[in-house]
Amino acid sequence: MHHTGIEKVLYGVEDLNAAKKFWRDFGLSCVAEKDDLAVFSVKNGATIEVRPYGDPSLPPAACSETKSTVREVTFGVRSNEDLLALKEKLASLGEVTVDDAGVIHAFDPLGFGMAFRVASCETIETAKIEANVPGNTQRLNQRGQKFHKASPLIMSHIVYMTDDLETQKDFYADFLGFKLTDSYPGRGYFLRCADANNHHNVFLLDPGKGQRGFHHLAFELGSIHELFGGGNNMTRNGWETMIGPGRHPVSSCYFWYFKNPCGGAAEYDFDSDVVDDNWKPQEWESTPENFAEWCLGEGMGASLLPSTIQQG
């Protein structure tokens, strides 16, 4: 199967106004808005759609204990032939529906909504990052860029908490053809779409507490400076850090997670590993040190800065 990455994520939310404010502050562009929905876009055209959690058009949630959560993630595929093959394959496991736009809708074995469509996201072209190091001057007589907010480029990955890890992993890897990038044996699997170079597009995590639900959605940024600028902007606007900033050893990226009124968290990340079929998957021990090389637990709000800075 030639799937390419995340194209759309659909949320059902308890507070639509809070959801709209969150995504605007997070740096997404609002491309459609009505009384009962809003659609936001990242730079490559992938979208977030938010609707009231009681909207009858929404797919059921995998976990009914929370009102605000992800209801469906849409992945792109290369061609109509891929779409037809997926429809036939998924139909062998259960009900599959096709909407008026030709998008295929189904559920994974644990009840998480999923959809597939011919990929429409654009390839992102970004400016070269200019960083000065001794012996390699890339920016002469020019100040470094400062960011007052972030503008996410792509949605890179989604994370589910699972109480049936091996069944869900087998579905994505063996049945759908996602590729294993890295793993915490018995604890979690990092999986990428077959035609994607992201370190992972789906991470399946067993917290060991019988939990099932959505954990977070990640967004790739263009520089470490943008990550800090975006994180500080979210903090100034009153959004609470879940954890970060910090750096993951497994995918090498810098991160900053914010609690999301749509459910779970939204993650800024930067400088993730880019992989292809020559990548050698590694098994990692599930330890705090392997989750984060370093991190802050409370963000970088004004309350954490020494009050005497620049005061003599």
Secondary structure per residue as TSV (DSSP state, phi and psi in degrees):
chain	resnum	aa	ss	phi	psi
A	1	M	-	360.0	135.7
A	2	H	-	-102.3	68.1
A	3	H	E	-88.1	150.2
A	4	T	E	-118.3	-20.9
A	5	G	E	148.2	-177.1
A	6	I	E	-81.5	128.1
A	7	E	E	-108.4	-29.3
A	8	K	E	-158.8	145.1
A	9	V	E	-130.3	128.7
A	10	L	E	-108.4	126.2
A	11	Y	E	-113.3	145.9
A	12	G	E	-106.0	129.2
A	13	V	E	-129.9	152.6
A	14	E	S	-81.1	-37.2
A	15	D	-	-122.3	97.0
A	16	L	H	-66.0	-36.8
A	17	N	H	-66.3	-41.0
A	18	A	H	-64.3	-38.9
A	19	A	H	-61.9	-44.3
A	20	K	H	-62.1	-44.9
A	21	K	H	-63.4	-41.0
A	22	F	H	-58.7	-49.9
A	23	W	H	-70.1	-31.6
A	24	R	H	-65.8	-46.8
A	25	D	H	-64.2	-32.3
A	26	F	H	-69.6	-20.0
A	27	G	T	112.1	8.7
A	28	L	-	-84.5	154.9
A	29	S	E	-95.2	129.1
A	30	C	E	-78.1	120.9
A	31	V	E	-111.0	-10.0
A	32	A	E	-160.7	141.1
A	33	E	E	-153.1	130.8
A	34	K	E	-135.8	-178.5
A	35	D	T	-62.4	-32.5
A	36	D	T	-114.6	14.2
A	37	L	E	-166.4	161.8
A	38	A	E	-149.6	145.4
A	39	V	E	-124.4	131.1
A	40	F	E	-123.8	149.5
A	41	S	E	-126.3	145.2
A	42	V	-	-93.6	178.4
A	43	K	T	-62.4	-32.8
A	44	N	T	-86.3	3.1
A	45	G	S	98.2	-7.9
A	46	A	-	-65.0	148.5
A	47	T	E	-127.6	153.7
A	48	I	E	-109.6	129.8
A	49	E	E	-119.4	130.5
A	50	V	E	-119.8	135.0
A	51	R	E	-136.5	157.2
A	52	P	E	-57.4	141.2
A	53	Y	T	-62.5	-21.6
A	54	G	T	-90.0	4.2
A	55	D	-	-59.5	120.3
A	56	P	T	-66.0	-14.8
A	57	S	T	-79.5	-12.5
A	58	L	S	-74.2	142.6
A	59	P	-	-63.4	151.2
A	60	P	-	-63.9	150.4
A	61	A	-	-79.2	148.3
A	62	A	S	-67.3	-29.2
A	63	C	-	-124.1	120.6
A	64	S	T	-87.9	1.0
A	65	E	T	-79.6	-13.5
A	66	T	-	-125.1	142.9
A	67	K	S	-81.7	-40.2
A	68	S	S	-98.8	116.7
A	69	T	E	-168.2	170.8
A	70	V	E	-70.4	135.9
A	71	R	E	-106.0	-26.4
A	72	E	E	-163.3	141.1
A	73	V	E	-117.6	134.4
A	74	T	E	-105.8	127.7
A	75	F	E	-105.8	146.5
A	76	G	E	-86.4	152.2
A	77	V	E	-129.5	164.1
A	78	R	S	-70.4	-36.4
A	79	S	-	-150.4	168.2
A	80	N	H	-63.5	-30.7
A	81	E	H	-64.1	-41.2
A	82	D	H	-62.2	-40.7
A	83	L	H	-63.7	-44.2
A	84	L	H	-64.6	-42.1
A	85	A	H	-62.6	-40.4
A	86	L	H	-66.1	-40.3
A	87	K	H	-59.0	-47.2
A	88	E	H	-65.2	-39.1
A	89	K	H	-67.3	-47.8
A	90	L	H	-67.0	-32.9
A	91	A	H	-64.5	-21.8
A	92	S	T	-71.1	-15.0
A	93	L	T	-105.5	-21.6
A	94	G	S	170.7	-166.3
A	95	E	-	-69.0	135.0
A	96	V	-	-127.7	134.2
A	97	T	E	-118.7	154.6
A	98	V	E	-126.4	124.9
A	99	D	-	-86.2	-178.5
A	100	D	T	-64.7	-22.3
A	101	A	T	-88.9	1.8
A	102	G	-	85.0	10.6
A	103	V	-	-81.2	133.9
A	104	I	E	-89.6	132.7
A	105	H	E	-121.9	135.2
A	106	A	E	-157.1	-168.1
A	107	F	E	-136.5	147.6
A	108	D	-	-80.2	174.7
A	109	P	T	-61.1	-20.0
A	110	L	T	-99.1	4.5
A	111	G	S	94.4	10.3
A	112	F	-	-80.8	127.4
A	113	G	E	-67.5	138.0
A	114	M	E	-142.2	151.8
A	115	A	E	-143.1	159.9
A	116	F	E	-137.2	140.1
A	117	R	E	-146.0	161.6
A	118	V	E	-62.5	129.9
A	119	A	-	-58.8	135.9
A	120	S	-	-126.9	-4.9
A	121	C	-	-68.1	147.3
A	122	E	-	-89.3	155.1
A	123	T	-	-76.0	131.1
A	124	I	-	-88.8	131.7
A	125	E	-	-112.3	122.9
A	126	T	-	-120.2	156.9
A	127	A	-	-68.6	149.5
A	128	K	-	-64.5	135.4
A	129	I	-	-78.4	122.2
A	130	E	-	-104.1	112.0
A	131	A	-	-127.0	134.4
A	132	N	-	-92.3	127.7
A	133	V	B	-132.7	153.3
A	134	P	T	-53.9	127.6
A	135	G	T	88.6	-5.6
A	136	N	B	-145.9	80.6
A	137	T	-	-85.0	118.5
A	138	Q	-	-109.6	-14.0
A	139	R	-	-136.6	101.0
A	140	L	S	-106.7	130.3
A	141	N	S	54.9	35.8
A	142	Q	-	-143.7	129.7
A	143	R	-	-71.3	150.0
A	144	G	-	-69.2	154.0
A	145	Q	-	-73.8	143.6
A	146	K	-	-119.5	138.1
A	147	F	-	-114.1	133.2
A	148	H	S	-97.7	-12.9
A	149	K	S	-161.4	172.6
A	150	A	-	-104.5	157.6
A	151	S	-	-133.2	86.3
A	152	P	-	-54.4	140.6
A	153	L	-	-87.4	-47.2
A	154	I	E	-143.6	162.7
A	155	M	E	-92.8	114.8
A	156	S	E	-90.0	-42.8
A	157	H	E	-156.3	160.3
A	158	I	E	-123.6	147.6
A	159	V	E	-124.3	129.2
A	160	Y	E	-114.6	139.0
A	161	M	E	-87.1	134.8
A	162	T	-	-132.3	143.3
A	163	D	S	-105.5	10.3
A	164	D	S	-145.0	69.1
A	165	L	H	-60.1	-49.0
A	166	E	H	-67.8	-38.3
A	167	T	H	-62.1	-44.6
A	168	Q	H	-69.3	-40.1
A	169	K	H	-62.1	-44.7
A	170	D	H	-61.3	-36.4
A	171	F	I	-63.5	-50.3
A	172	Y	I	-71.0	-43.0
A	173	A	I	-81.6	-53.0
A	174	D	I	-83.4	-40.9
A	175	F	I	-82.4	-47.4
A	176	L	S	-91.5	-18.6
A	177	G	-	89.3	16.6
A	178	F	-	-64.7	153.3
A	179	K	E	-107.6	138.1
A	180	L	E	-77.7	127.2
A	181	T	E	-101.9	-48.8
A	182	D	E	-153.2	170.4
A	183	S	E	-156.2	154.7
A	184	Y	E	-104.3	99.6
A	185	P	T	-52.3	128.6
A	186	G	T	74.7	1.4
A	187	R	T	-129.1	-39.2
A	188	G	E	-169.2	153.3
A	189	Y	E	-130.9	130.4
A	190	F	E	-96.6	117.3
A	191	L	E	-125.1	143.1
A	192	R	E	-123.6	152.7
A	193	C	-	-60.9	150.8
A	194	A	T	-58.9	-35.4
A	195	D	T	-106.4	19.8
A	196	A	-	-104.8	155.2
A	197	N	-	-111.6	4.5
A	198	N	B	-63.1	149.1
A	199	H	S	-56.2	-43.6
A	200	H	-	-154.5	147.5
A	201	N	S	-106.6	-23.5
A	202	V	E	-135.8	131.8
A	203	F	E	-120.5	124.4
A	204	L	E	-104.0	121.8
A	205	L	E	-125.2	127.2
A	206	D	-	-101.5	103.3
A	207	P	-	-70.6	-9.3
A	208	G	S	83.1	15.4
A	209	K	S	-124.6	19.6
A	210	G	S	67.8	26.6
A	211	Q	-	-89.9	145.1
A	212	R	-	-138.6	124.2
A	213	G	E	166.8	178.0
A	214	F	E	-80.9	137.0
A	215	H	E	-105.6	-60.9
A	216	H	E	-160.4	164.9
A	217	L	E	-123.3	135.0
A	218	A	E	-111.6	147.3
A	219	F	E	-130.1	128.5
A	220	E	E	-87.1	136.2
A	221	L	-	-111.4	175.3
A	222	G	S	-94.7	-11.6
A	223	S	-	-165.1	162.2
A	224	I	H	-65.4	-32.6
A	225	H	H	-65.7	-37.6
A	226	E	H	-67.3	-36.0
A	227	L	H	-61.3	-45.8
A	228	F	H	-69.0	-40.2
A	229	G	H	-62.7	-43.3
A	230	G	H	-66.0	-42.7
A	231	G	H	-63.7	-41.9
A	232	N	H	-66.2	-36.5
A	233	N	H	-64.3	-43.4
A	234	M	H	-61.4	-40.6
A	235	T	H	-64.4	-44.4
A	236	R	H	-59.7	-31.3
A	237	N	T	-87.4	7.0
A	238	G	T	91.3	7.9
A	239	W	-	-84.3	140.2
A	240	E	-	-90.3	132.1
A	241	T	E	-68.5	135.8
A	242	M	E	-82.5	-51.3
A	243	I	E	-163.2	145.7
A	244	G	E	123.6	175.1
A	245	P	E	-69.2	163.3
A	246	G	E	-171.6	-167.6
A	247	R	E	-142.3	130.7
A	248	H	-	-86.8	126.4
A	249	P	T	-67.7	-35.7
A	250	V	T	-63.2	-47.7
A	251	S	T	-106.9	0.5
A	252	S	-	72.9	-0.3
A	253	C	-	-87.5	154.5
A	254	Y	E	-80.3	149.3
A	255	F	E	-143.1	160.8
A	256	W	E	-157.9	116.4
A	257	Y	E	-102.5	138.0
A	258	F	E	-123.0	138.0
A	259	K	E	-64.5	135.5
A	260	N	-	-116.0	125.5
A	261	P	T	-63.6	-13.2
A	262	C	T	-80.6	-7.1
A	263	G	S	115.5	144.6
A	264	G	S	60.5	-139.3
A	265	A	E	-136.1	163.0
A	266	A	E	-119.1	133.6
A	267	E	E	-114.5	129.3
A	268	Y	E	-83.6	135.5
A	269	D	E	-140.5	159.1
A	270	F	E	-148.9	142.1
A	271	D	S	66.5	46.7
A	272	S	-	-74.9	154.4
A	273	D	-	-60.4	140.2
A	274	V	B	-110.7	128.9
A	275	V	-	-131.1	160.3
A	276	D	-	-137.8	-162.9
A	277	D	T	-71.6	-6.9
A	278	N	T	-85.0	-6.3
A	279	W	-	-65.8	140.8
A	280	K	-	-104.2	108.2
A	281	P	-	-59.0	144.2
A	282	Q	E	-122.9	143.2
A	283	E	E	-94.1	126.8
A	284	W	-	-113.4	141.1
A	285	E	-	-72.1	138.2
A	286	S	-	-81.5	91.8
A	287	T	-	-130.7	159.7
A	288	P	H	-57.2	-36.7
A	289	E	H	-68.0	-30.1
A	290	N	H	-84.0	-18.0
A	291	F	H	-75.1	-44.8
A	292	A	-	-140.9	120.2
A	293	E	S	-59.1	-41.1
A	294	W	E	-157.5	154.3
A	295	C	E	-167.4	157.9
A	296	L	-	-99.6	147.9
A	297	G	S	-95.5	-11.2
A	298	E	S	-128.9	17.5
A	299	G	T	74.5	-156.2
A	300	M	T	-136.4	46.4
A	301	G	-	-68.1	168.0
A	302	A	G	-58.7	-28.3
A	303	S	G	-67.0	-18.1
A	304	L	G	-92.5	-8.0
A	305	L	S	-88.0	137.7
A	306	P	-	-56.3	131.2
A	307	S	T	-70.9	-13.7
A	308	T	T	-93.3	3.3
A	309	I	T	-58.4	130.5
A	310	Q	T	60.9	24.7
A	311	Q	-	-112.2	10.8
A	312	G	-	83.8	360.0
